[in-house]
């Protein structure tokens, strides 16, 4: 049994686990102590001094993130003395900090701004010129350093050393000339470099991809899941006016804690891609022409009715959600009456995997689709007609092309140049940001993601496409939501 100690924090008598810090003891009872350098996933540095508190009997203020509780300890977090300590620390930090909040990319989510307004609000007494340091200095492919804004919390250094296991950042010089920098001859290029931007409490480290793209107070954040691999990192999808601007890690201790990799973050670009399929399109002499939904579904129904069910192959996708695959499976079985149902997805990449988060399976829903069918697209997947959900892997595209099918229908969000001459009909599928659904990650965990904004132009959620197609074939699905698809699909497979 964990030993307990009794103590007092701001007049509250509490019993806490022995060995915890004052900082965490206060946090457990709802008292947030201001800080910069402390991070729950990193070692304790205790160098920002903002979290100092007043402890009765102590010779001097103590650093709460490092000081352990003791029985009978009386702590004052918000006393007049503690409040003055914070003002003094903030004034010291701001001596050389540039007053460039209006142009700083961190403005709106800057902890220094927050702490100043909450705990200082006093003008600077410094009358000497500020010390200038490097600005807008690229230190890696994704990260830009504005050293003048750095508060020397060393979170970024500790992250690289302790989490990414790449010793790429150092603290140079001394006193007010101290700077963060990369080791000579190196750059900040580990696969998790953008996590340093997440944990930087100020605007010292910013993302070169997101830098100056959008003020953060205009962004809306929707809980989602990264589609970069089978880990299924929980994320926030930040967007505005139907445009995705970035992914950020969303805390989930069981999956990704509070981290995510750089390649996973960049997958948001697919949502905004110029190659998006936004209208039904028909191939005519090697060129795609826009047609109406009515024409597209009528043509597909007319064409497929000339084939036997045994001529048709339905292809599910481990890149798409469980709901999309469930709706497609029902259409293949009940409407097209085919028993040739396989799945496709990106090839496994052993070089991508690591022992932190990244998985060799570059698909977000392999385990979900395997609940529906175990059969992978292969040379055995022969047919005259292929109805495909999502996109094929490069290897499967080559297999399909070698089969020389008579008719191919793609329900897709992206135009793929390599398969264009062989796809006769493109049906615009909404991206995962434009519909809700479920992915089953590598550990078998079912994870929901939410719709961020409406589908663009004439694209539809997959269940909406299949409502149209079923109607054209004389059937009726009548799906009204992804939740309805999931409930129906789970019953069909006995879950």
C-alpha positions in Angstrom: 0.0 0.0 0.0 1.3 3.5 -0.9 2.3 5.5 2.1 0.4 8.7 2.6 1.4 12.1 4.0 -0.8 14.9 5.3 -0.1 18.4 4.3 -1.7 21.8 3.6 -1.9 23.6 0.3 -3.4 27.1 0.3 -5.4 26.3 3.4 -6.6 22.9 2.1 -5.8 19.9 4.3 -5.0 17.1 2.0 -3.6 13.5 2.1 -1.3 12.7 -0.8 1.0 9.9 -1.8 4.5 10.1 -0.2 7.2 11.0 -2.8 5.0 13.1 -5.1 6.1 16.6 -5.9 4.4 19.7 -4.5 3.5 20.6 -8.1 1.6 17.3 -8.7 0.0 17.4 -5.2 -1.4 20.8 -6.0 -2.5 19.7 -9.5 -4.4 16.8 -8.0 -6.6 19.1 -6.0 -7.2 21.5 -8.9 -4.5 24.1 -8.2 -2.4 24.8 -11.3 1.0 26.1 -10.6 2.4 28.2 -13.5 5.5 26.7 -15.2 7.6 26.5 -18.4 10.2 23.8 -18.1 8.1 21.1 -16.4 6.5 18.4 -18.7 4.9 15.2 -17.3 6.7 13.0 -19.9 10.2 14.5 -19.4 12.8 14.5 -16.7 12.7 17.4 -14.2 15.0 20.3 -15.0 13.8 22.9 -12.5 15.4 25.7 -14.5 12.6 28.1 -15.3 11.9 28.9 -11.6 8.3 30.0 -12.4 6.8 27.2 -10.3 8.4 28.4 -7.0 6.1 28.3 -4.0 6.3 29.5 -0.4 6.8 26.7 2.1 6.5 27.5 5.8 9.8 26.8 7.6 11.9 26.7 4.4 14.8 29.1 4.2 13.9 30.2 0.7 11.2 29.6 -1.9 11.2 26.1 -3.3 10.8 24.8 -6.8 7.5 22.9 -6.7 8.2 20.6 -9.7 11.2 19.2 -7.9 10.5 19.4 -4.2 8.9 16.3 -2.7 6.0 16.5 -0.2 6.7 15.9 3.5 4.3 15.1 6.3 3.0 18.3 7.9 4.2 20.5 5.1 2.4 23.8 4.7 2.5 25.3 1.2 1.4 28.6 -0.1 0.9 28.6 -3.9 -1.0 31.9 -4.2 0.3 33.9 -1.3 1.5 37.5 -1.8 5.1 36.3 -1.6 4.6 33.5 -4.2 2.8 35.9 -6.5 5.6 38.4 -6.3 8.1 35.6 -7.1 6.3 34.9 -10.3 6.3 38.5 -11.3 10.0 38.7 -10.7 10.7 35.6 -12.7 8.5 36.7 -15.6 10.2 40.2 -15.6 13.6 38.4 -15.7 12.5 36.2 -18.6 11.1 39.2 -20.5 14.2 41.3 -20.2 15.5 40.2 -23.6 12.3 38.7 -25.1 11.3 40.5 -28.3 7.9 42.3 -28.2 6.8 40.7 -31.4 3.5 39.0 -30.4 1.6 40.5 -33.3 3.9 38.7 -35.8 4.8 35.6 -33.7 3.4 32.4 -35.1 2.8 31.1 -31.5 0.5 34.0 -30.6 -2.8 32.7 -29.3 -1.3 29.5 -27.9 1.8 30.9 -26.2 2.3 30.0 -22.5 4.4 33.2 -22.0 1.5 35.3 -23.1 -0.8 33.4 -20.8 1.5 33.6 -17.8 2.2 37.3 -18.3 -1.5 38.1 -18.3 -2.3 35.8 -15.4 0.6 36.6 -13.1 2.4 39.8 -14.1 0.8 42.6 -16.1 3.6 45.0 -15.2 5.7 47.1 -17.6 9.4 46.3 -18.2 11.8 48.4 -16.1 14.7 47.5 -18.5 16.2 50.5 -20.2 19.2 48.9 -21.9 19.1 47.4 -25.5 17.9 43.8 -25.7 20.4 41.0 -26.5 19.7 39.9 -30.1 19.9 36.2 -31.1 19.4 34.2 -34.3 15.9 34.5 -35.9 14.0 32.4 -38.4 16.9 29.9 -38.5 16.0 26.5 -40.0 17.4 23.8 -37.8 15.8 20.8 -39.5 13.4 20.0 -42.4 10.3 20.8 -40.4 11.5 23.1 -37.6 12.4 26.8 -37.5 14.2 28.4 -34.5 13.6 32.0 -33.3 16.2 32.0 -30.5 15.3 35.5 -29.2 12.0 34.1 -28.0 13.5 31.1 -26.2 13.0 30.9 -22.4 15.6 28.2 -22.0 13.2 25.7 -20.6 15.2 22.8 -22.3 12.1 20.8 -23.0 13.2 20.3 -26.6 16.6 19.1 -25.6 15.2 16.6 -23.1 12.6 15.4 -25.6 15.3 14.6 -28.2 17.5 12.9 -25.6 14.8 11.0 -23.6 12.0 10.3 -26.1 13.3 10.4 -29.6 16.7 9.0 -28.4 18.5 11.4 -30.8 21.1 13.8 -29.3 20.6 16.6 -31.7 20.0 19.7 -29.6 22.3 21.5 -27.2 22.4 24.6 -25.0 25.3 26.9 -25.9 27.0 29.9 -24.3 26.2 31.3 -20.9 24.1 33.9 -19.2 21.9 36.2 -21.4 23.8 34.9 -24.5 22.6 31.3 -23.9 21.0 29.8 -27.0 19.5 26.5 -28.2 21.2 25.0 -31.2 21.9 21.8 -33.1 25.1 19.8 -32.6 27.8 20.9 -35.1 27.2 19.1 -38.4 23.8 17.9 -37.4 20.2 19.0 -37.9 17.0 18.4 -36.0 15.7 15.6 -38.4 14.6 12.8 -36.1 11.2 11.4 -37.1 9.5 13.1 -34.1 11.1 16.6 -34.5 7.8 18.4 -34.6 7.0 17.2 -31.1 9.5 19.8 -30.0 7.2 22.5 -31.5 4.3 21.0 -29.6 6.1 21.2 -26.2 7.9 24.5 -26.8 5.9 26.9 -24.5 6.7 30.0 -26.5 7.4 30.8 -30.2 11.0 29.7 -30.3 10.4 26.5 -32.2 7.8 26.7 -34.9 6.7 24.4 -37.7 8.0 25.4 -41.2 5.0 23.7 -42.7 2.4 25.6 -40.6 4.3 28.8 -40.0 2.3 31.9 -40.9 -0.5 29.8 -42.6 -3.3 30.7 -40.2 -3.8 32.4 -36.9 -4.7 29.8 -34.3 -7.7 31.6 -33.0 -9.4 31.1 -36.3 -8.9 27.3 -36.3 -11.4 24.8 -35.2 -10.1 21.5 -33.7 -11.8 18.2 -34.3 -10.8 14.9 -32.6 -9.5 12.5 -35.3 -7.1 9.6 -35.9 -3.9 9.7 -37.9 -4.0 7.5 -41.0 -0.3 7.3 -41.5 0.1 3.8 -40.0 -1.6 1.1 -37.9 -0.7 2.7 -34.6 -3.7 5.0 -35.0 -2.3 8.0 -33.1 -5.0 10.2 -31.6 -4.9 13.7 -33.1 -6.5 17.0 -33.3 -7.4 18.0 -36.9 -7.1 21.8 -37.0 -9.1 23.4 -39.8 -11.1 26.4 -41.0 -13.5 26.9 -43.9 -13.1 23.3 -45.1 -9.3 23.4 -45.3 -7.1 21.3 -43.0 -4.1 23.2 -41.7 -2.3 20.7 -39.4 -2.5 17.6 -37.2 -1.5 17.8 -33.5 -1.2 14.9 -31.1 -4.2 14.3 -28.8 -3.4 12.7 -25.5 -4.2 9.0 -25.2 -1.9 7.1 -22.7 -2.9 3.8 -24.2 -1.9 4.6 -27.8 0.4 7.5 -28.4 0.6 9.3 -25.0 1.0 12.9 -26.3 3.3 12.4 -29.3 3.1 11.7 -33.0 5.6 11.3 -35.8 6.4 13.9 -38.5 5.3 11.8 -41.5 2.0 11.1 -39.9 1.4 14.9 -39.4 2.0 15.5 -43.1 -0.8 13.1 -44.2 -3.3 16.0 -43.7 -2.1 17.3 -47.1 -4.1 14.6 -48.8 -7.3 16.3 -47.6 -6.5 19.5 -49.5 -4.8 17.9 -52.5 -5.3 19.4 -56.0 -5.9 15.8 -57.2 -9.1 15.4 -55.2 -12.0 13.8 -57.0 -14.9 16.1 -56.3 -17.4 15.1 -59.0 -18.5 11.8 -60.7 -16.2 11.4 -63.7 -16.4 9.1 -66.7 -13.4 8.1 -68.9 -14.0 9.0 -72.5 -11.1 8.3 -74.9 -8.5 8.6 -72.1 -9.9 11.8 -70.7 -12.2 12.1 -67.7 -15.4 14.1 -68.2 -17.6 15.3 -65.4 -21.1 13.7 -65.3 -24.0 13.9 -62.9 -24.5 11.4 -60.0 -27.7 10.2 -61.8 -25.7 9.5 -65.0 -22.9 7.8 -63.1 -25.1 5.4 -61.1 -27.3 4.7 -64.1 -24.3 3.8 -66.3 -22.7 1.6 -63.6 -26.0 -0.3 -63.1 -26.6 -0.7 -66.8 -23.0 -1.9 -67.4 -22.8 -4.3 -64.5 -26.2 -5.9 -65.2 -24.6 -7.4 -68.3 -22.1 -9.4 -66.2 -22.5 -12.4 -64.0 -21.8 -12.1 -60.3 -18.8 -14.4 -60.8 -17.3 -11.8 -63.2 -17.3 -9.1 -60.5 -14.6 -8.5 -57.9 -15.3 -6.2 -55.0 -12.2 -4.6 -53.4 -12.3 -3.3 -49.8 -9.6 -0.9 -48.4 -7.6 -1.1 -45.2 -7.0 2.7 -45.7 -10.7 3.4 -45.2 -12.9 3.3 -42.1 -14.7 0.2 -40.8 -18.1 1.8 -41.7 -17.0 2.5 -45.3 -15.9 -1.1 -45.7 -19.0 -2.5 -44.0 -21.3 -0.6 -46.4 -19.2 -1.7 -49.4 -19.2 -5.3 -48.2 -23.0 -5.2 -48.0 -23.3 -3.7 -51.5 -20.9 -6.4 -53.0 -22.8 -9.2 -51.3 -26.5 -8.1 -51.5 -26.6 -6.0 -54.7 -23.8 -7.3 -56.9 -24.2 -10.8 -55.4 -20.5 -11.5 -55.8 -18.5 -13.8 -53.5 -15.1 -12.5 -54.8 -14.4 -9.9 -52.1 -10.8 -8.9 -51.3 -8.9 -6.1 -49.7 -6.0 -3.9 -50.7 -3.9 -1.2 -49.1 -0.4 0.2 -48.8 2.5 -2.3 -48.7 4.2 -2.9 -45.3 7.4 -0.9 -44.8 9.8 -2.4 -42.3 12.1 0.7 -42.6 9.3 2.9 -41.3 8.8 1.1 -38.0 10.5 2.0 -34.7 10.1 1.2 -31.0 8.4 4.5 -30.2 5.1 4.8 -32.2 5.6 4.0 -35.9 4.4 0.7 -37.3 5.5 -1.2 -40.4 1.9 -1.5 -41.5 1.2 1.9 -43.2 -2.6 1.4 -43.2 -4.9 2.6 -40.3 -7.5 -0.1 -40.5 -6.0 -3.5 -41.5 -7.4 -5.2 -38.4 -10.8 -3.7 -39.0 -11.1 -5.0 -42.6 -9.8 -8.4 -41.6 -13.0 -8.7 -39.5 -14.8 -8.6 -42.8 -12.6 -10.6 -45.1 -9.2 -12.3 -44.9 -8.6 -12.4 -48.6 -6.0 -10.1 -49.9 -5.9 -8.8 -53.5 -3.5 -11.1 -55.4 -3.0 -12.7 -58.8 -5.9 -15.0 -57.9 -8.3 -12.1 -57.8 -9.4 -12.4 -61.4 -12.5 -10.9 -62.8 -13.9 -8.9 -65.7 -15.2 -6.1 -63.5 -13.6 -4.5 -60.4 -15.5 -2.2 -58.0 -12.9 -0.7 -55.7 -13.2 1.2 -52.5 -10.4 3.7 -52.0 -7.0 3.2 -53.6 -4.9 0.2 -54.4 -1.3 -0.3 -53.4 1.3 0.1 -56.2 1.7 -3.7 -56.4 -2.0 -4.2 -56.6 -2.3 -1.6 -59.3 0.2 -3.5 -61.4 -1.8 -6.7 -60.8 -5.0 -5.0 -61.8 -3.5 -3.6 -65.0 -2.0 -6.9 -65.9 -5.5 -8.5 -65.7 -6.8 -6.1 -68.3 -10.3 -5.8 -66.8 -13.2 -4.7 -69.0 -14.7 -2.3 -66.5 -13.3 -0.6 -63.3 -15.1 1.6 -60.9 -13.2 3.6 -58.2 -14.9 5.1 -55.2 -12.0 7.4 -54.3 -11.0 10.8 -53.0 -7.8 11.1 -55.0 -7.1 10.8 -58.8 -4.2 8.4 -59.3 -2.5 9.1 -62.6 -1.1 5.5 -62.8 -4.6 3.9 -62.8 -6.5 6.6 -64.7 -6.4 4.8 -68.1 -7.9 1.7 -66.5 -10.6 3.2 -64.3 -13.8 3.8 -66.3 -15.8 5.5 -63.6 -14.6 7.7 -60.7 -17.1 8.2 -57.8 -16.0 11.1 -55.5 -15.6 9.7 -52.0 -15.4 12.1 -49.0 -12.1 12.2 -47.2 -11.9 10.9 -43.6 -12.0 14.6 -42.4 -15.4 14.9 -44.1 -17.1 12.0 -42.5 -17.1 10.1 -39.2 -16.0 6.6 -38.7 -13.9 4.0 -36.9 -10.4 2.6 -37.4 -9.2 -0.6 -35.6 -5.5 -0.1 -34.8 -2.7 -2.6 -34.5 -3.6 -3.5 -31.0 -7.2 -4.2 -32.0 -8.5 -1.0 -30.4 -11.6 0.5 -32.0 -11.1 4.2 -32.3 -13.6 6.8 -33.4 -12.9 9.9 -35.5 -15.3 12.8 -36.0 -16.3 14.7 -39.0 -14.5 18.0 -39.2 -16.4 19.7 -42.1 -18.8 18.9 -44.9 -17.7 17.0 -48.0 -16.4 19.2 -50.8 -18.4 19.8 -53.9 -20.3 16.6 -54.9 -18.2 14.1 -52.9 -20.1 11.9 -50.5 -19.4 9.6 -47.6 -19.1 6.1 -48.9 -22.4 5.1 -47.4 -24.0 8.0 -49.3 -22.4 6.7 -52.5 -23.8 3.3 -51.9 -27.2 4.6 -51.1 -27.2 6.0 -54.7 -25.8 2.8 -56.2 -28.2 0.5 -54.4 -31.1 2.6 -55.6 -29.8 2.5 -59.2 -29.8 -1.3 -58.9 -33.3 -1.4 -57.6 -32.4 -2.0 -54.0 -32.6 0.3 -51.0 -30.0 0.8 -48.2 -31.3 4.0 -46.8 -28.3 4.7 -44.6 -28.6 8.0 -42.7 -25.3 8.0 -40.8 -22.1 6.2 -40.2 -23.4 5.1 -36.8 -26.3 3.3 -38.6 -23.8 1.6 -41.0 -21.7 0.4 -38.0 -24.7 -1.0 -36.1 -26.0 -2.8 -39.2 -22.5 -4.1 -40.1 -21.8 -5.4 -36.6 -24.9 -7.4 -36.7 -24.1 -8.8 -40.1 -20.7 -10.1 -39.0 -21.9 -11.2 -35.5 -20.3 -8.6 -33.3 
